[in-house]
Amino acid sequence: MLNTYQLIPVGEKEMVAEGKCLQTGKIYRTAPFTGLGWMRWKKGGEMIQAALPELNADDREFLISGFSPKGWLEIYGTEDEIN
């Protein structure tokens, strides 16, 4: 999948990812993370959980799929709706 976000520097060694959610079309922005961690995940094949431990599951999912938490909820609903 092509990146649906852009990387924006927010410090000397940190950045955020910002872009439109593929489902909602609304802008989503992650928490700050290190550029080195992003490179280890994207270019080095390291698992995202290990490379970017500072991000929560919602932010990691956005980097992987391009879906924000709200977009994911619109598509898949909640666990309560599934059960």
Z-matrix of the N, CA and C atoms (Angstrom, degrees):
N
C 1 1.452
C 2 1.526 1 109.03
N 3 1.286 2 116.16 1 140.07
C 4 1.453 3 120.99 2 175.66
C 5 1.518 4 109.66 3 -72.76
N 6 1.317 5 115.97 4 149.00
C 7 1.458 6 119.48 5 175.43
C 8 1.521 7 109.19 6 -61.10
N 9 1.296 8 115.46 7 134.05
C 10 1.463 9 120.54 8 176.60
C 11 1.521 10 109.95 9 -105.06
N 12 1.311 11 115.63 10 14.68
C 13 1.455 12 121.01 11 -175.31
C 14 1.518 13 109.78 12 -137.39
N 15 1.318 14 114.31 13 165.80
C 16 1.453 15 120.14 14 172.55
C 17 1.522 16 108.30 15 -118.37
N 18 1.305 17 116.33 16 151.83
C 19 1.458 18 122.08 17 178.06
C 20 1.515 19 108.79 18 -93.30
N 21 1.326 20 115.98 19 129.13
C 22 1.465 21 122.03 20 -176.97
C 23 1.526 22 108.72 21 -121.05
N 24 1.323 23 118.58 22 119.69
C 25 1.468 24 120.40 23 177.48
C 26 1.527 25 111.07 24 -63.32
N 27 1.338 26 116.34 25 137.87
C 28 1.472 27 120.93 26 177.16
C 29 1.523 28 111.22 27 -129.37
N 30 1.278 29 115.71 28 7.23
C 31 1.457 30 121.24 29 178.83
C 32 1.508 31 108.21 30 -175.28
N 33 1.310 32 114.98 31 -173.76
C 34 1.461 33 119.44 32 -177.80
C 35 1.531 34 112.17 33 -64.06
N 36 1.336 35 116.56 34 -39.70
C 37 1.460 36 119.97 35 -176.86
C 38 1.525 37 112.76 36 -125.30
N 39 1.318 38 117.20 37 7.40
C 40 1.462 39 119.68 38 -176.69
C 41 1.524 40 111.45 39 -118.26
N 42 1.321 41 114.16 40 160.02
C 43 1.454 42 121.82 41 178.15
C 44 1.517 43 108.72 42 -150.68
N 45 1.322 44 115.79 43 167.71
C 46 1.452 45 122.70 44 171.03
C 47 1.519 46 106.95 45 -125.02
N 48 1.305 47 115.43 46 158.65
C 49 1.464 48 120.71 47 173.17
C 50 1.520 49 106.67 48 -106.53
N 51 1.330 50 117.14 49 134.67
C 52 1.445 51 121.46 50 -179.63
C 53 1.522 52 108.79 51 -137.64
N 54 1.311 53 115.50 52 135.52
C 55 1.453 54 119.49 53 178.38
C 56 1.507 55 111.62 54 -176.62
N 57 1.322 56 115.57 55 176.19
C 58 1.456 57 121.00 56 179.65
C 59 1.521 58 110.43 57 -80.93
N 60 1.315 59 114.84 58 134.88
C 61 1.456 60 120.65 59 173.42
C 62 1.526 61 108.15 60 -65.64
N 63 1.315 62 117.07 61 136.39
C 64 1.467 63 120.70 62 -179.05
C 65 1.526 64 112.62 63 -65.95
N 66 1.314 65 117.87 64 -23.91
C 67 1.461 66 121.50 65 -179.07
C 68 1.531 67 111.79 66 -91.16
N 69 1.325 68 116.71 67 -52.81
C 70 1.464 69 120.63 68 -172.53
C 71 1.528 70 113.29 69 -89.01
N 72 1.321 71 116.88 70 -23.89
C 73 1.464 72 120.64 71 -175.76
C 74 1.512 73 112.97 72 77.41
N 75 1.337 74 117.71 73 2.18
C 76 1.465 75 121.68 74 -179.49
C 77 1.524 76 109.59 75 -91.17
N 78 1.321 77 114.91 76 151.58
C 79 1.457 78 121.35 77 -179.70
C 80 1.526 79 109.79 78 -70.31
N 81 1.320 80 114.70 79 134.17
C 82 1.475 81 121.99 80 175.51
C 83 1.521 82 107.12 81 -125.57
N 84 1.322 83 115.98 82 143.23
C 85 1.460 84 121.57 83 -179.39
C 86 1.521 85 108.85 84 -132.69
N 87 1.317 86 116.05 85 130.60
C 88 1.457 87 121.06 86 179.30
C 89 1.521 88 111.22 87 -80.16
N 90 1.313 89 115.02 88 169.86
C 91 1.459 90 121.69 89 169.00
C 92 1.535 91 107.66 90 -70.82
N 93 1.323 92 117.62 91 163.20
C 94 1.466 93 120.18 92 178.05
C 95 1.530 94 112.31 93 -64.72
N 96 1.322 95 115.54 94 146.63
C 97 1.460 96 122.55 95 175.96
C 98 1.518 97 108.58 96 -147.29
N 99 1.323 98 116.47 97 165.21
C 100 1.458 99 120.10 98 -176.88
C 101 1.522 100 111.47 99 -82.50
N 102 1.312 101 114.85 100 144.08
C 103 1.458 102 120.26 101 175.86
C 104 1.524 103 111.37 102 -64.51
N 105 1.323 104 116.75 103 -35.56
C 106 1.462 105 120.57 104 178.51
C 107 1.531 106 110.40 105 -63.33
N 108 1.333 107 116.99 106 -42.36
C 109 1.462 108 120.60 107 177.91
C 110 1.517 109 111.60 108 -62.97
N 111 1.329 110 116.23 109 -42.20
C 112 1.470 111 120.02 110 179.21
C 113 1.524 112 109.91 111 -61.77
N 114 1.326 113 117.42 112 -43.41
C 115 1.463 114 121.26 113 179.15
C 116 1.527 115 111.41 114 -63.93
N 117 1.341 116 116.93 115 -40.17
C 118 1.468 117 119.78 116 178.98
C 119 1.523 118 110.66 117 -62.46
N 120 1.337 119 116.77 118 -36.85
C 121 1.461 120 119.99 119 178.45
C 122 1.524 121 111.43 120 -75.00
N 123 1.310 122 116.48 121 -53.16
C 124 1.458 123 121.77 122 -171.87
C 125 1.528 124 112.64 123 -71.50
N 126 1.301 125 116.72 124 -44.36
C 127 1.466 126 120.21 125 -174.06
C 128 1.525 127 113.17 126 -101.33
N 129 1.335 128 116.22 127 -25.74
C 130 1.451 129 119.34 128 -175.08
C 131 1.510 130 115.47 129 -98.39
N 132 1.327 131 116.74 130 -6.62
C 133 1.450 132 119.77 131 177.44
C 134 1.521 133 114.73 132 77.53
N 135 1.324 134 118.14 133 10.81
C 136 1.458 135 120.75 134 177.80
C 137 1.529 136 109.29 135 -73.99
N 138 1.317 137 116.75 136 145.57
C 139 1.471 138 119.71 137 178.77
C 140 1.522 139 109.24 138 -61.10
N 141 1.322 140 115.50 139 140.67
C 142 1.461 141 120.44 140 -175.16
C 143 1.526 142 112.15 141 -60.61
N 144 1.332 143 117.62 142 -34.66
C 145 1.465 144 120.55 143 179.62
C 146 1.526 145 111.19 144 -63.02
N 147 1.313 146 116.72 145 -35.81
C 148 1.464 147 120.95 146 179.93
C 149 1.528 148 111.47 147 -80.34
N 150 1.312 149 116.99 148 -38.99
C 151 1.465 150 121.12 149 -176.67
C 152 1.522 151 112.58 150 -75.30
N 153 1.338 152 117.20 151 -33.18
C 154 1.470 153 121.61 152 -176.50
C 155 1.532 154 110.96 153 -128.70
N 156 1.331 155 117.46 154 62.31
C 157 1.468 156 120.01 155 -177.60
C 158 1.524 157 113.52 156 -65.81
N 159 1.336 158 116.91 157 -17.56
C 160 1.463 159 120.76 158 -179.58
C 161 1.535 160 112.62 159 -73.74
N 162 1.328 161 117.19 160 -14.20
C 163 1.473 162 120.47 161 179.90
C 164 1.518 163 111.24 162 -93.68
N 165 1.332 164 115.27 163 146.09
C 166 1.460 165 119.11 164 175.42
C 167 1.532 166 109.12 165 -82.79
N 168 1.311 167 115.78 166 174.23
C 169 1.468 168 120.83 167 -175.73
C 170 1.529 169 111.75 168 -60.70
N 171 1.336 170 118.06 169 -37.42
C 172 1.468 171 121.04 170 179.86
C 173 1.530 172 111.47 171 -63.07
N 174 1.332 173 116.30 172 -44.22
C 175 1.462 174 119.93 173 179.85
C 176 1.525 175 111.16 174 -66.89
N 177 1.325 176 116.51 175 -40.72
C 178 1.465 177 119.33 176 178.21
C 179 1.527 178 110.76 177 -63.60
N 180 1.316 179 117.10 178 -40.61
C 181 1.468 180 120.30 179 179.23
C 182 1.526 181 110.95 180 -62.77
N 183 1.321 182 117.36 181 -39.07
C 184 1.458 183 120.17 182 177.40
C 185 1.530 184 110.97 183 -61.28
N 186 1.332 185 116.75 184 -42.54
C 187 1.467 186 119.70 185 178.66
C 188 1.523 187 111.27 186 -64.40
N 189 1.319 188 117.08 187 -36.98
C 190 1.461 189 121.45 188 -177.46
C 191 1.525 190 111.94 189 -75.98
N 192 1.327 191 116.61 190 -48.71
C 193 1.470 192 120.27 191 -169.09
C 194 1.517 193 115.78 192 -110.96
N 195 1.335 194 117.34 193 -21.74
C 196 1.457 195 120.15 194 -175.62
C 197 1.519 196 113.36 195 87.98
N 198 1.344 197 116.60 196 7.92
C 199 1.461 198 120.77 197 179.35
C 200 1.519 199 110.05 198 -104.42
N 201 1.333 200 116.26 199 127.47
C 202 1.458 201 121.81 200 175.54
C 203 1.523 202 108.81 201 -76.01
N 204 1.331 203 117.63 202 169.32
C 205 1.463 204 119.23 203 176.77
C 206 1.534 205 112.12 204 -56.63
N 207 1.324 206 117.80 205 -41.24
C 208 1.467 207 120.72 206 179.43
C 209 1.533 208 110.89 207 -66.52
N 210 1.315 209 117.07 208 -40.80
C 211 1.459 210 120.64 209 177.74
C 212 1.516 211 111.60 210 -63.38
N 213 1.328 212 116.61 211 -42.63
C 214 1.462 213 121.90 212 178.13
C 215 1.527 214 109.60 213 -60.49
N 216 1.329 215 116.17 214 -43.60
C 217 1.463 216 121.19 215 179.93
C 218 1.527 217 110.98 216 -63.76
N 219 1.322 218 117.49 217 -40.86
C 220 1.469 219 120.47 218 178.28
C 221 1.530 220 111.59 219 -62.21
N 222 1.312 221 116.89 220 -37.00
C 223 1.456 222 120.77 221 -177.99
C 224 1.528 223 111.65 222 -77.86
N 225 1.331 224 115.68 223 -49.95
C 226 1.457 225 120.15 224 -169.65
C 227 1.525 226 114.96 225 -106.06
N 228 1.326 227 118.17 226 -10.85
C 229 1.459 228 119.95 227 -178.37
C 230 1.514 229 111.03 228 72.93
N 231 1.318 230 114.92 229 -164.68
C 232 1.461 231 121.14 230 179.64
C 233 1.514 232 109.99 231 -105.06
N 234 1.320 233 115.03 232 167.68
C 235 1.463 234 119.40 233 176.58
C 236 1.521 235 110.27 234 -60.13
N 237 1.329 236 116.90 235 -37.11
C 238 1.470 237 120.79 236 179.87
C 239 1.524 238 111.37 237 -62.32
N 240 1.326 239 116.85 238 -36.11
C 241 1.464 240 120.55 239 179.71
C 242 1.527 241 111.75 240 -72.19
N 243 1.337 242 115.92 241 -28.61
C 244 1.464 243 120.09 242 -178.80
C 245 1.516 244 110.55 243 -76.99
N 246 1.328 245 116.85 244 -39.55
C 247 1.471 246 121.43 245 -177.27
C 248 1.499 247 112.82 246 -79.17
